[in-house]
């Protein structure tokens, strides 16, 4: 179990990430690509991403093992400001940090002690602080360690190629899911402050003030010491939350976004591109008419079905039907919250309302 210890100052400094982190999504998707589980959610995405992958990923495979630690430098804090900003930070990593984290990777740090905690991966047999300490270091990893930053251009090239094939085509849908998650957590924050926000997180995270407990492969304590905590919802993170290995880095907790992937990201986005285009044309055709335009505008920053019906001046059944059609068209994402659902506008829906081009 992972236990994150808060002080009063830390509670005041809890914040939600403003957008999906492109580097975290890219690294976590690499786990999903090699993981055979969750085929209902990711099976089609895996098949389509693999057909696009025509570049080299062997260095990525050495740096991101299927279970256990992977280096913190792959997900710099600057990544939350955008893909290019994150790559610039990775390009500028200090040689001593690179050597230190690659040494940890070469020693086979146990899954639970590092940020790769698992993505549902069980700890290696035998437990302990290190895994496979006597196993030979893979040649590509050994070459990287010996070359210091000389191999960074190759790593950056592999990251770009993989991101273009496996993440970039789905980015709009990933954004929609994270926006839905932010809307749900924002409501909790407004209703009851940081306590309610932490208590509203997915079931693998349990708020027992002043400690946030997280399902984790091994026992670990993280003390925030007044630094606060960044909550980073992720589409490709599944089953357990993830945090950084180095306790001195700015605290971040990456956790599975609660929205159903099948609503936009795994269902719609995993369709082949031509099928997506035909499906979108068909469903957008259903949207013609004044009422649905009013309903889409009424969703605003988020609305339950009851709120939507009241704002748009329609019945509950009509509000639910209109929201369903717009969800099929990719204009709305729906997140279940207990007995209610929360509808939010996707980037495509926002672009339609503004009458302008969508920014991905």
C-alpha positions as CSV (number, residue, x, y, z in Angstrom):
1,X,0.0,0.0,0.0
2,X,1.1,3.6,-0.7
3,X,0.4,6.1,2.0
4,X,0.6,9.8,1.2
5,X,0.8,12.0,4.3
6,X,-0.7,15.5,4.3
7,X,-0.3,18.5,6.5
8,X,-2.7,21.3,6.6
9,X,-0.5,23.2,4.2
10,X,-0.5,20.3,1.8
11,X,-4.3,20.2,1.8
12,X,-4.4,23.8,0.8
13,X,-1.9,23.0,-2.1
14,X,-3.8,20.1,-3.6
15,X,-4.5,20.8,-7.3
16,X,-5.8,19.1,-10.3
17,X,-3.7,19.0,-13.5
18,X,-5.2,21.3,-16.1
19,X,-4.8,18.9,-19.0
20,X,-3.6,15.4,-19.8
21,X,0.2,15.0,-19.6
22,X,1.4,13.9,-23.0
23,X,4.6,12.2,-21.7
24,X,2.8,10.3,-18.9
25,X,0.1,9.1,-21.4
26,X,2.8,8.1,-23.9
27,X,4.8,6.1,-21.3
28,X,1.7,4.5,-19.8
29,X,0.3,3.6,-23.2
30,X,3.6,1.7,-23.9
31,X,2.6,-0.5,-20.9
32,X,-1.0,-0.9,-22.3
33,X,0.4,-1.9,-25.7
34,X,2.3,-4.9,-24.3
35,X,-0.4,-5.8,-21.7
36,X,-3.0,-8.3,-23.0
37,X,-5.5,-7.3,-20.3
38,X,-8.4,-4.9,-20.7
39,X,-9.0,-6.1,-24.3
40,X,-12.6,-4.7,-24.2
41,X,-11.2,-1.2,-23.6
42,X,-7.9,-1.3,-25.5
43,X,-8.0,-4.3,-27.8
44,X,-8.9,-2.3,-30.9
45,X,-6.6,0.5,-30.0
46,X,-3.7,-2.0,-29.7
47,X,-4.4,-3.4,-33.1
48,X,-4.6,0.0,-34.8
49,X,-1.6,1.4,-33.0
50,X,0.5,-1.6,-34.0
51,X,-0.3,-1.2,-37.6
52,X,1.0,2.4,-37.5
53,X,4.2,1.5,-35.6
54,X,6.9,1.3,-38.3
55,X,9.7,2.8,-36.3
56,X,12.3,1.7,-33.8
57,X,11.1,1.2,-30.2
58,X,13.8,-1.2,-28.8
59,X,15.4,1.5,-26.7
60,X,12.0,2.4,-25.2
61,X,11.5,-1.3,-24.5
62,X,14.8,-1.3,-22.5
63,X,13.9,1.8,-20.6
64,X,10.3,0.8,-19.9
65,X,10.2,-2.8,-18.7
66,X,6.9,-4.6,-18.6
67,X,6.9,-4.3,-14.8
68,X,8.9,-2.5,-12.2
69,X,10.8,0.7,-12.1
70,X,11.3,3.0,-15.1
71,X,13.2,6.3,-14.8
72,X,11.6,9.4,-13.5
73,X,13.3,11.5,-16.2
74,X,10.9,10.0,-18.8
75,X,8.1,12.0,-17.2
76,X,9.5,15.5,-16.3
77,X,7.2,17.8,-14.4
78,X,7.3,20.2,-17.4
79,X,5.4,17.7,-19.4
80,X,2.1,19.0,-18.0
81,X,2.6,22.1,-20.1
82,X,2.7,20.2,-23.4
83,X,4.5,17.6,-25.4
84,X,7.2,19.9,-26.8
85,X,7.9,21.5,-23.4
86,X,8.3,18.0,-21.9
87,X,10.7,16.9,-24.6
88,X,12.7,20.0,-24.1
89,X,13.0,19.2,-20.4
90,X,14.0,15.6,-21.2
91,X,16.6,16.8,-23.7
92,X,18.2,19.0,-21.0
93,X,18.5,16.3,-18.3
94,X,21.7,16.5,-16.2
95,X,24.2,13.7,-16.9
96,X,24.5,12.8,-13.2
97,X,20.7,12.3,-12.9
98,X,20.6,10.3,-16.1
99,X,23.3,7.9,-14.7
100,X,21.7,7.6,-11.3
101,X,18.3,6.7,-12.7
102,X,19.7,4.3,-15.3
103,X,21.7,2.6,-12.6
104,X,18.5,2.0,-10.6
105,X,16.9,0.6,-13.7
106,X,19.9,-1.6,-14.4
107,X,19.7,-3.0,-10.9
108,X,16.1,-3.9,-11.4
109,X,14.4,-1.8,-8.7
110,X,11.3,-3.5,-7.5
111,X,8.0,-2.4,-9.1
112,X,6.4,-1.0,-5.9
113,X,9.4,1.2,-5.0
114,X,9.3,3.1,-8.2
115,X,6.9,5.2,-10.1
116,X,6.0,2.3,-12.4
117,X,4.0,0.8,-9.6
118,X,2.1,-1.1,-11.5
119,X,-0.2,-0.5,-13.9
120,X,-1.7,-3.7,-12.4
121,X,1.6,-5.6,-12.6
122,X,2.3,-7.9,-9.7
123,X,5.6,-7.6,-7.8
124,X,8.4,-10.0,-8.8
125,X,8.7,-13.2,-6.9
126,X,10.7,-12.8,-3.7
127,X,9.8,-9.2,-3.0
128,X,12.4,-6.9,-1.5
129,X,13.9,-3.6,-2.5
130,X,15.4,-4.9,-5.7
131,X,14.5,-7.4,-8.3
132,X,16.9,-9.5,-10.3
133,X,20.0,-7.7,-9.1
134,X,22.2,-10.4,-10.6
135,X,20.5,-10.5,-13.9
136,X,22.6,-9.1,-16.8
137,X,21.8,-5.6,-17.9
138,X,20.4,-5.5,-21.4
139,X,22.9,-4.4,-24.0
140,X,20.9,-1.4,-25.2
141,X,20.5,-0.2,-21.6
142,X,24.2,-0.7,-20.9
143,X,25.1,1.3,-24.0
144,X,22.8,4.1,-22.9
145,X,24.4,4.1,-19.4
146,X,27.9,4.2,-20.8
147,X,27.1,6.9,-23.4
148,X,25.5,9.4,-20.9
149,X,23.5,11.9,-22.8
150,X,24.9,10.9,-26.2
151,X,21.9,8.6,-26.8
152,X,19.2,11.1,-25.9
153,X,18.6,12.1,-29.5
154,X,17.8,8.5,-30.3
155,X,15.5,8.2,-27.3
156,X,13.7,11.5,-28.3
157,X,13.3,10.1,-31.8
158,X,11.7,6.9,-30.6
159,X,9.4,8.8,-28.3
160,X,8.2,11.0,-31.1
161,X,7.6,8.1,-33.5
162,X,5.8,6.1,-30.9
163,X,3.7,9.1,-29.8
164,X,2.7,9.8,-33.3
165,X,1.5,6.3,-33.9
166,X,-0.1,5.3,-30.6
167,X,-1.2,8.5,-28.8
168,X,-1.5,11.5,-31.1
169,X,-4.4,10.1,-33.2
170,X,-6.4,9.8,-30.0
171,X,-5.4,13.0,-28.3
172,X,-8.7,14.8,-28.7
173,X,-10.6,11.9,-27.1
174,X,-8.0,11.6,-24.3
175,X,-8.6,15.3,-23.6
176,X,-12.3,14.8,-23.5
177,X,-12.0,12.1,-20.9
178,X,-9.6,14.1,-18.7
179,X,-12.0,17.1,-19.0
180,X,-14.9,15.0,-17.8
181,X,-12.7,13.8,-14.9
182,X,-11.8,17.4,-14.0
183,X,-15.4,18.4,-14.1
184,X,-16.4,15.7,-11.6
185,X,-13.5,16.4,-9.2
186,X,-14.1,20.2,-9.5
187,X,-17.7,19.7,-8.3
188,X,-16.4,17.8,-5.3
189,X,-13.9,20.6,-4.5
190,X,-16.6,23.2,-4.7
191,X,-19.0,21.2,-2.6
192,X,-16.6,20.3,0.2
193,X,-13.1,21.6,-0.4
194,X,-10.0,19.5,-0.6
195,X,-11.4,16.9,1.8
196,X,-14.3,16.2,-0.5
197,X,-12.1,16.2,-3.5
198,X,-9.7,13.5,-2.1
199,X,-12.7,11.5,-0.8
200,X,-14.3,11.5,-4.3
201,X,-11.3,9.9,-6.1
202,X,-11.7,6.4,-7.7
203,X,-12.0,3.4,-5.3
204,X,-8.3,2.4,-5.4
205,X,-7.6,5.7,-3.6
206,X,-9.0,6.1,-0.1
207,X,-8.9,9.3,1.9
208,X,-8.5,8.7,5.6
209,X,-7.4,12.1,6.8
210,X,-4.7,13.1,6.9
211,X,-3.5,10.1,4.8
212,X,-4.4,9.2,1.2
213,X,-4.1,5.4,0.9
214,X,-3.5,3.9,-2.6
215,X,-3.5,0.3,-3.7
216,X,0.2,-0.5,-4.4
217,X,2.3,-3.6,-4.9
218,X,4.5,-2.9,-1.8
219,X,4.5,-0.8,1.3
220,X,5.6,2.8,0.9
221,X,5.1,6.2,2.6
222,X,5.4,9.6,0.9
223,X,5.5,12.7,3.1
224,X,4.5,15.8,1.3
225,X,6.1,18.2,3.8
226,X,4.2,21.3,2.7
227,X,4.8,20.8,-1.0
228,X,1.2,19.9,-1.8
229,X,0.2,17.3,-4.4
230,X,-0.6,17.4,-8.1
231,X,-3.4,15.1,-9.1
232,X,-2.9,13.9,-12.7
233,X,-5.8,11.9,-14.1
234,X,-4.7,9.6,-17.0
235,X,-6.5,7.7,-19.7
236,X,-3.8,5.0,-20.1
237,X,-3.3,4.5,-16.3
238,X,-5.4,1.5,-15.1
239,X,-6.1,-0.2,-11.9
240,X,-3.6,1.5,-9.6
241,X,-2.2,5.0,-9.2
242,X,1.4,5.8,-10.0
243,X,3.9,8.2,-8.3
244,X,7.5,9.1,-8.8
245,X,10.4,7.1,-7.3
246,X,12.5,10.1,-6.2
247,X,10.9,11.6,-3.0
248,X,12.6,14.9,-3.7
249,X,10.9,15.6,-7.0
250,X,7.6,17.6,-7.0
251,X,4.9,15.2,-5.7
252,X,2.5,14.0,-8.3
253,X,-0.1,11.2,-8.2
254,X,-1.2,9.8,-11.6
255,X,-4.4,7.9,-11.3
256,X,-6.9,6.2,-13.7
257,X,-9.5,8.7,-15.0
258,X,-13.0,7.5,-14.0
259,X,-14.8,8.2,-17.3
260,X,-15.7,5.2,-19.3
261,X,-13.1,4.9,-22.1
262,X,-15.7,3.3,-24.4
263,X,-17.6,6.6,-24.5
264,X,-15.0,8.5,-26.5
265,X,-11.5,7.4,-26.1
266,X,-11.4,3.6,-26.4
267,X,-14.6,3.1,-28.3
268,X,-14.8,6.0,-30.8
269,X,-11.1,6.6,-31.0
270,X,-10.2,3.0,-31.5
271,X,-12.2,2.8,-34.7
272,X,-10.2,2.9,-37.9
273,X,-10.0,6.4,-39.2
274,X,-12.3,6.0,-42.2
275,X,-14.9,4.3,-40.1
276,X,-14.7,7.1,-37.6
277,X,-15.2,9.7,-40.4
278,X,-18.3,7.9,-41.7
279,X,-19.7,7.4,-38.2
280,X,-19.2,11.0,-37.3
281,X,-20.9,12.2,-40.5
282,X,-23.9,10.0,-39.8
283,X,-24.3,11.0,-36.1
284,X,-23.7,14.7,-36.7
285,X,-26.5,14.6,-39.1
286,X,-28.8,13.8,-36.2
287,X,-27.8,17.0,-34.5
288,X,-29.4,19.4,-36.9
289,X,-32.1,21.4,-35.1
290,X,-32.5,24.1,-32.5
291,X,-33.2,21.9,-29.5
292,X,-30.0,20.1,-29.6
293,X,-28.0,23.3,-30.1
294,X,-29.7,24.6,-26.9
295,X,-28.9,21.4,-25.0
296,X,-25.3,21.4,-26.0
297,X,-24.9,25.0,-24.9
298,X,-26.8,24.2,-21.7
299,X,-24.2,21.6,-20.7
300,X,-21.7,24.5,-20.1
301,X,-18.9,23.4,-17.7
302,X,-20.8,20.3,-16.9
303,X,-24.3,19.2,-16.0
304,X,-26.2,16.2,-14.7
305,X,-29.2,15.0,-16.7
306,X,-31.6,16.8,-14.3
307,X,-29.6,20.0,-14.5
308,X,-29.5,19.7,-18.3
309,X,-33.2,19.3,-18.5
310,X,-33.8,22.3,-16.3
311,X,-31.4,24.6,-18.1
312,X,-32.6,23.6,-21.6
313,X,-36.3,23.6,-20.6
314,X,-36.9,20.0,-21.8
315,X,-38.0,16.8,-20.0
316,X,-35.6,14.4,-18.3
317,X,-36.2,11.8,-21.0
318,X,-35.6,14.3,-23.8
319,X,-32.4,15.6,-22.1
320,X,-31.1,12.1,-21.8
321,X,-31.9,11.3,-25.4
322,X,-30.2,14.4,-26.7
323,X,-27.1,13.8,-24.6
324,X,-26.9,10.3,-25.9
325,X,-27.0,11.4,-29.5
326,X,-24.3,14.0,-28.9
327,X,-22.2,11.5,-27.1
328,X,-22.3,9.2,-30.1
329,X,-21.2,12.2,-32.3
330,X,-18.2,12.8,-30.0
331,X,-19.5,16.2,-28.8
332,X,-20.2,15.1,-25.2
333,X,-18.6,12.8,-22.7
334,X,-20.6,11.2,-19.9
335,X,-19.2,10.2,-16.5
336,X,-21.2,8.2,-14.0
337,X,-21.1,9.6,-10.5
338,X,-23.0,7.2,-8.1
339,X,-26.7,7.3,-9.2
340,X,-26.2,10.3,-11.4
341,X,-24.3,11.1,-14.6
342,X,-22.3,14.2,-15.4
343,X,-22.2,15.4,-19.1
344,X,-19.3,17.6,-20.3
345,X,-18.5,19.1,-23.7
346,X,-15.6,17.6,-25.6
347,X,-13.1,19.8,-27.5
348,X,-15.0,18.9,-30.7
349,X,-18.3,20.1,-29.1
350,X,-16.6,23.3,-27.8
351,X,-15.3,24.0,-31.3
352,X,-18.8,23.5,-32.8
353,X,-20.3,25.9,-30.2
354,X,-17.6,28.5,-31.0
355,X,-18.0,28.0,-34.7
356,X,-14.2,27.7,-35.1
357,X,-11.6,25.1,-35.8
358,X,-10.8,22.6,-33.1
359,X,-7.4,22.9,-31.4
360,X,-5.9,19.5,-30.6
